[in-house]
Amino acid sequence: MTILNKLFQSEDKIITDLSVLQQVSRKTSFEECDKLNIFNRMRKLIKSGKLWTQGLGLSAIQIGIDLSALYYEFNDKIVELVNPKIIEQTSKYIAKAEGCLSFPNQRIDTYRYKSIIVEADTRITEKEKINLYLNFKFSADGVEAQIIFHEIDHLNGLTIFDRRAVITPIKKEFPKIGRNDPCFCGSGRKLKKCCIDIYEAQQTTHFYETKE
């Protein structure tokens, strides 16, 4: 097994090196992950309060271990996934100002999906009860889907920058009217005495569209 940058001996840290984050994590098992105490280490780091923003999930690669494992907390449950993959995704949308623990103080708009179906070896802790499911398929929506998609991207060597939503300006021309010309509304009054505020707002409004 390759352990990137060696196992941290004193304190786990979030990897910010893009060359590390772009590596594809290899398949693993709960037995191997538990031997390295990976899930507890990720949970401890998220709960430490030393991160630049509150984290909801982590992938193993973000603490320097190239194993296909991720951890997240949502709605009072702890979810640990091994070898996860998204097998279905629907309703693409733009997630505004998405952040990542590996890129401190950076937020960008990304493409995500409102609903996904995931397949993984899955361990869920809820109300102190632990359930383990092998080759488990489950659906996730909304914020939970975004968390899982984000962390699976890490396991595939992708970051938020690979999901950047491209927003391009649309050129929209408005008729040019002088301040002393008749107002465009048809009132017969001069523009400066009528709808000047609306006209000036039109001249400075930017229109955008998203493109793949």
N, C-alpha and C positions, 0 to 999 in steps of 0.2 A: 504494500500500500504506500502510495506517495502522500506524505504529509508536508504541505507547503510551508516554507519558512520555519519548519520544525514546530512541534507543539509548544505553546507558550508555557513556560515553567512556573510563572508567578501569577500572571493576570492575562486573561483572554482580551484581545483587542479586535476591533473591527478592521478588516482589510480594506484599504483604499487604493491599493496598487491595481491599476486597470489590467496589467498584463496577467495578474493572478486571477482577477475576476472574470476574465475572458476564457478561462479554461473550463472545459466540460467535465463535470464531476462523474466519477465512475460509480457503477452500481454497488450496493452494499446490503447489509442486513441489520435488523434490530440487534442481533447478538453482537455484531462488530461495533455498532454505534454505542451500545451500552457499555461495552468493554472500554471504550475511549471516553465514556461519560459525556458524549457530545450534547445530548438534549438538555441535561442539567446545566452544562456550561453555557449554552445559548440562553436558557431561561435566566440564569444568574446575571448574565451580561445585560439582558434587556431590563431586568429589575434593578440594576445597579444605580440608575439615575445619572450615569456619567456620559450618556450619549447626547448628541446635539439636539435630538428630537425624540419623542416617545416612539419606541419601536413596537410593532405588533407581531412581527415575525422575523426570523433569521434563517438563512441557509448555511450549511456547514462550510461552504467555501468562504463565507464572510468572516469566519474565524480561522481561515487558513487550512482547512481540511477538505480535500477533494473527494468527498463522499456524497452520494446523492441522497441527502437527508435535509429535511427542513422542519422548523418548529414555529408554531404560531398560537396565539391566544385570541379567542373570540367568544363573546357571549357566555362568559364564565366556564368555558371549556378549554382544555389544553389539547392541542392536536399535534401529533408527531407523524411525519410522513417519510417513508423510505421508498426510493425509486419511483417518485410520482411522475405522472404524465397526464397532460390534458388530452382527452379523447374527443371532446366536443365543446364548441364555443359558439354562443349566439349573442346577438344584439350588441354590435360594436359601438363604442362611445368614446368620448374624450374625457379622461380623468384629469381634472384641473389641478395643477400645482402638486404633482406627485413627488414625494421625496424618497430618499434612500439613505440608510445609515452609512453606506460606504461613500457617499458624496455629501459631506457636511455642508449645510447651508445652501444647498442647491435644490431647486424645485422646478419641474418642467411639466408641461401638458403632455400626456401620453395616450396612446390608444390602448383601451382595455375592452373587456366584454362583460356585460351585465350578468351573464349566466354561463357556467362552465360545468363540465362533468370530468371528474378526476378519477384516475385509477392508481392505486398505491397500496403498499402494505401500510396499514393505518393503526395508530394507537391513540385512543381518545380517553382523556381523564376528565370526568364530569361528576361533581358532587362526591369526590373521593373514590369514585368507582372507575376502574381501569378496564377498558375493552380493547382487545387486539383483533384486527381483521386482516387477513392476508388476501392479496389481489382484490382489494375492496374498491367498488365503484360508488361514488357519491356525487351529488350535485352541490354547487355553491352559488350563491347569488350576491349581488351588490358588493359591499365592502369586503366580505369574506372571499369572494371570487377574485377581487383585486389583490388581496394579500397573497393568496395562493399563486396567482398568475405571476406576480412580482417575484416570489421566491423560486418558483420553478424556472423562471427566466435565468436567475442566477446559476442554477444547477446546469443550465444549458449554455453557460458562458455569455449570457446577454445581460444588458443593464437597461436602466430607464432611457438611456440615450438611444438605444436601438428601437425603442417604442415611441420615440418623439412624434408628437402630432404636428404635422406640417401645416402651418396656417399662412396662406398667401393673400395679399391684398387684391381686391377687385377694383379696377378703375371705373368710377362712375361719374359721368359728367353732369353738372347742373348748369342751366342757362345762366349766363352772366348778365346781371342787371345792375345798373348804376343806382346809387343811393337816391338820386333825384328822378329816376324813371318811375313809371306807374308800377304799383305793386303787382306781383304775379298772381295775387288772390282775386284780382278783378274788382277791387273796391273803388278804383279810380284815384286813390290817394297815392302820394309818393311813397316809395319803398321805405325811406327813412322814417316816415310817419305812420307806417303800418306794420308789416310783418318782418321787419329788419332782423329781429332776434331769430326767427325761424330760418330765414335765408342764410344768415351767418353760420348757424348751427349746421346746415346742410353742407356748407362749403368746407367745414372742418371735420365732418364725420367720416370715419374710415370703415369700410365694409370688408369683411373677410370671408373666406371659405376655406374648408379643410380639404386636403388632398392626401391620398396615400403616399 
